[in-house]
Amino acid sequence: MIKKHDILIIVILAMSLPGCSQNQVPDKENQIAAAVMAAPEEERNTSTVYGYDQNGTLTLLREGTNNLICMSDDPNREGFQVVCYHKDLEPFMARGRELRAEGKSSAEIFEMREQEAKDGTLEMPKDGATLHLLEGHNGRYDAATGQVLDAIYRYVVYIPWATVESTGLPLKPLVPGGPWIMDPGTHRAHIMISPPPPEN
């Protein structure tokens, strides 16, 4: 017969095994506060925010009233990343999440969304749409100060099917933080703008 003491030891050992522990999910308020730090300041209080429940499942944390959708940091993803993007990007983003959940690779997701966008079954922004991103390998949200620390800011402006020729943008930045175009000529064509980190 297993004694209570033995059961306790088994539970402790099981929790210490690799893959058995789960990253702690911040509470709803802190997830929202961290996620909206990627948004322009005037948009933070009215943005829609998605985050994670205690099971790590993506869920709606707050319904917003403006054009931005913000995503909290994924507790099961290495590093820190929060993003806010224009609502016209949601079909593209949602389809990516769906395909990743099905186990598709990055290359497969690109190819499938490319074909769907060409077929017209995946709606893409017609006039361009911006994603704001804060990320860092050691990034974190400091609830005491209400700031995200050790993270860099980036703008990504999606302009489907745009090219070097149609925009005049280079394929790499000409100066630190300068704009450049990535994935030109595809459904995922976008302008990358990564401001240099502030000097210490």
Buried (B, 14 or more C-beta within 10 A) or exposed (E): EEEEEEEEEEEEEEEEEEEEEEEEBBEBEBBBBBBBBBBEEEBBEBBBBBBBEEEEEBEEBBEBEBBBBBBBBBBEEEBBBBBBBBBBBBBBBEBBEEBEEEEBEEEEBBEBBBEBBEEEEBBBBEEBBBBBBBBBEEBBBEEEEEEBEBBBBBBBBBBBBBBBEEBEBEEEBEEEEBBBBBBBBBBBBBBBBBEEEEEE
